[in-house]
Amino acid sequence: MKPGLCAQLALTVATTASAWAVQADDTGPALKAGHEYLIVTNYPNNLHVVDVATDAVYKSCRMPDAFGPGTAMMAPDNRTAYVLNNHYGDLYGIDLDTCKTTFHASLSSVPGEVGKSMYSFAISPDGKEVYATVNPTQRLNDHYVVKPPRLEVFRTADGLDAKPARTFPMPRQVYLMRAADDGSLFVAGPDIYKMDVQTGRYEVALPLRNWNRPGYSAPDVLYFWPHQSARHEFSMLYTIAKFKDDKQDPATAELLYGYLSVDLKTGKTHTQEFADLTELYFTGLRSPKDPNQIYGVLNRLARYDIKERKLIKAANLEHTYYCVAFDKKGDKLYLGGTFNDLAVFDPQTLEKVKNIKLPGGDMSTTTPQVFVR
């Protein structure tokens, strides 16, 4: 290689490395104590912090490895965001003040296995542990072996090379989970399970597939958004059929929307139907101001009176949104998911206040989370 070409190549490499260093160090300002923020992720692999007071992007962090699904939850210290990412295969802790990765756990920790989590992770109430349901597949020379799912418990203090501190068998087909204030873990699957993270023992806290409500079908749940709401509950929407008679003819059944809730402070559970099933919603949340009002979103934004089972108002949207989130007081309603904009609505009038355009691409199935530093 010619000397001049070597020098040019060296300069190019140095310049590229310098550019990456500048990008990595350009983390933006630290968060301010007492201020309210919203986090959200999007392609190509961004974690954004939005200032709730101004409804503007406060800073953006570039996350390591690859995107997908970008499900994020805030730690109890409201400093660290934990993200399930890298094609459902890794958990990361991102310090929002510095944008540095402070925690990393690969879910493929067993040699020969590939482990994935279907949105199923949670943070302990003291922030010292992270839980993940791992669905492992063993890759052999000529076939795959699907192995039983397991709960893996990681210590957040183990940093960038965290290994499972404990593992326990888990039921199949589980997805979302949330940790309660007493340290127990509520896991959504065929039923809602309550699990002891020290022993691995679990019990049914709320039967779903196995509930016994005379005149009703089993509920159907499709929900991938672990809200950290101001109501401090683990909640999801479900659909259900109410039959007219013992024949249980689906052609004449009344189709209803409902929500299930686990109070993370007390552990109490309940279910409640709130609307006729006339359109689909991907997510729904009760208002922080009025627990009798619930909002759902997909192709429209809708507001319901739960007790009256009545649609109060609906608003047309510029495009589909997957996920709804409130600010802490319930004065603002944020719609996220799909494209790269957050829509801000007035919860009372359902009038759009503004759109917050995020740097980068679409948000996919991310969950916007609101918190106060």
Beta strands, then each sheet from edge to edge (+ up, - down):
strand 1: 36-42
strand 2: 46-51
strand 3: 56-62
strand 4: 71-74
strand 5: 80-85
strand 6: 90-95
strand 7: 101-106
strand 8: 113-116
strand 9: 121-123
strand 10: 129-139
strand 11: 144-146
strand 12: 150-155
strand 13: 166-169
strand 14: 177-179
strand 15: 185-188
strand 16: 192-195
strand 17: 202-206
strand 18: 233-242
strand 19: 254-263
strand 20: 269-276
strand 21: 281-286
strand 22: 293-298
strand 23: 300-305
strand 24: 310-316
strand 25: 323-326
strand 26: 333-336
strand 27: 341-345
strand 28: 352-357
strand 29: 369-372
sheet 1: 3+ 2- 1+ 29-
sheet 2: 4+ 5- 6+ 7-
sheet 3: 8+ 10- 9+
sheet 4: 8+ 10- 11+
sheet 5: 8+ 10- 12+ 13-
sheet 6: 14+ 15- 16+ 17-
sheet 7: 18+ 19- 20+
sheet 8: 21+ 22- 23+ 24-
sheet 9: 25+ 26- 27+ 28-
end
